[in-house]
Amino acid sequence: MNSAGTVVGHGARITGSVEGFPTWRWFPVRSRDGKLEQLPVPAGSYDVQTSVVTENGDIYGGGYGADPNYREVYMWPAAQPGTVVKLSGFPKGSRVEGVDTDGTVAVTAEDDPAGTWRPYLWKNGTAKQLLILAGAAHAQITGISNSKVIGDALTSSFARSAVMWDKEGKAAALPNGQGTSAINSQGLILGTNKRLVASLWQTTTSVGAAPSDGVLNVLVDDGSLAGAKACPGATYPRFPAVWACG
């Protein structure tokens, strides 16, 4: 969701069943001004999902086209309502993980046949691969903000460790970090430590545990966290919740 209240997501259309279980195809949607609308998809594409809506209303996502092994990157430009474009210059199998305010698109290129994950930044039609931490075989991006990128480095057996790339593209491990999930414009990072406890880092400095009384999904620029929390003494159901900074 952006600050204008535009929300993007995707739905599923049931296409049949296999051994009694439904099969489906994804399709992209947008909600704004209280109205839900299905977004167009490129001819011949399928399983299309949205990933990000920017402050100006551009939407990024992807799906499958002629090659079922590799995802493609699509954009729905705010300046051209009702249209969708397939963006060029992305590595094969790119999945959009975030878009920075300057238009830089962060992607993880997944090559399923080869079994590799690679982190890239794309801008103005050109993609640049980020360095992978020494000792890691793969890396994936989980967020980007103010030219800082977060993600996970993975060994050949896909054991994870948390990593941040600075503005120069230098990779650094987050102390005792196992995974990352969000970063704000101030460089505050949300993730999990090696004991799978929700944790926070200020760039590459650990600042301790995050709130542990709920499920955290969103980190905003003032340091607040949003997610879901159950009533005191219960585990379920969970309800939307916000944890204020400090």
Secondary structure by P-SEA (a helix, b strand, c coil): cccccccccbbbbbccccccccccccccccccccbbbbbbbcccccccccccccccbbbbbccccccccbbbbbbbccccccbbbbbcccccccccccccccbbbbbbbbbcccbbbbbbcccccbbbbbbccccccccccccccccbbbbbbbccccbbbbbcccccbbbbbccccccccccccccbbbbbccccccccccccccccccccccccccccccbbbbbbbccccccccccccccccc
